[in-house]
Structures are given as C-alpha cells and as structure tokens.
Amino acid sequence: CAAFVTAVSGSAGGLLLLGTLALVFPPTVLIPVHTVVMLGDSVSRAAILWRHVLWAAQLPFFIGAALGALVGGQIFVTLPTATLQVILGIFIIVFTWMPKIASTGSLRGRFSLIGFTATFVGMFVSAVGALVGPFVGAACPDRRQLISTFSALMGLVHLCKLVAFGLLGVTLAPYLPLMAAMVATAVIGNLIGSRVLNRIPENAFRLIFRLVLTALALRILWLAARNAGIL
C-alpha cells in the first residue's frame, strides 16, 4: 500500500509505512527497520522506471547524503523537537509552492545540499521524502522522471542511513524475514503504481504531488504545536 501511494503521488508512502511500523516495532529499531524496507521500496521503483531517472543529480546527492549520515550518526541534535518540526514544515510548504526558489543555483550544488540535509534529518525522524520532493519536482518536468529520480535519491538516503546504523551497532537480524516480505510486497505495489502513473495526466499529477507535500508539511506543523504544548 505504501509503495503504491508513493509510486502514484510521489510521497506520503514513507510516512504511512512509518506510522504502521510504529504499532509493531519497539522505538529502538523502528527507524532502522523503516530504513531497510524503504530502501528496498525505493530501489525497486527506481529500477522499474530507470529510463526516466535524472542521473546528473545522483552523484552530488550521494556525496551530500554520505556526509549527512556521517555527521548525523555522531552528533546529538540540540534543537528542541518542536523547533525542528516548525522549520521543516515551513521549509516544505515554501519550496513546494514556490518552485523557482527550489531551482535556484546549480543542479549539483542544490542536490548535494539537500542530500546532506535529508540524510542528516533522516537519522532522527526517518520519513524525509517531503523534504526532498520539492527540489525533485522543480528539476523534473515529467511525472515519470520525478517519481524515478525521487525514488533513486531516497534509495541513496536510506542506503547511507543503513550503513550509519550498522556502524552504530544496530542489529536487525531477528526482523529479516518480515522485512523481506515487506520489500517483496512493495515491489508488487510499485509495479501496479507505475502503471497507474502512466495514465495520470501531468497537470493532475502535479496538483496531487503538491497537495500531498502540503498535507505532510501541515501534519509536521501540527506535531510541532502538540510537542510544544500548544495543542
């Protein structure tokens, strides 16, 4: 289900999966397990749509992502959770509805920066697809290119995070059968979702993409208000 949602809308699937896993897995392994499943999900979707991937963005993003995982795995975030969530929520809304800002500067420069930021933040909150989405949307004029590029980039994020978790000594062996089954069903969801994607008009997809990102950003802001004791 999460794979299908991401294949069609460009985002939200990771958050949907995270919320579901939180009902089953203990907090100590929640983000690492989510990372493994989303890695398989992202790689399979990128493989299905590989002809449309914006390859020029991959290496700069990977360099930034590797640095983000390295730094994120060694330091403690001192910002209060609510403050971090407010920054992320506003950031996503602005860059989603003002795509010219998201396309400022060279492609290599902005994708290396967003790679670092997404992976660093992802070490602590995991579901960061909404953070990457606006930049991919601004760089990719076609919905298939957007989904394939987004999937490839998120695969790099999850790969770097997984390596960092391994270096930190996180063990996921007891959960391997379940994770393998989840990845297998994600592949099926991606195959179905990619077929649906081909049938969606470009303008309709762009509107859905922006609305989904906005909804995710508003949810982050709501969580910030709750964590701050406002709600």
Secondary structure, 3 states (H helix, E strand, C coil): CHHHHHHHHCCCHHHHHHHHHCCCCCHHHHHHHHHHHHHHHHHHHHHHCHHHCCHHHHHHHHHHHHHHHHHHCCCCCCCCHHHHHHHHHHHHHHHHHCHHHHCCCCHHHHHHHHHHHHHHHHHHHCCCHHHHHHHHHHHCCCHHHHHHHHHHHHHHHHHHHHHHHHHCCCCCHHHHHHHHHHHHHHHHHHHHHHHHHHHCCHHHHHHHHHHHHHHHHHHHHHHHHHHCCCC
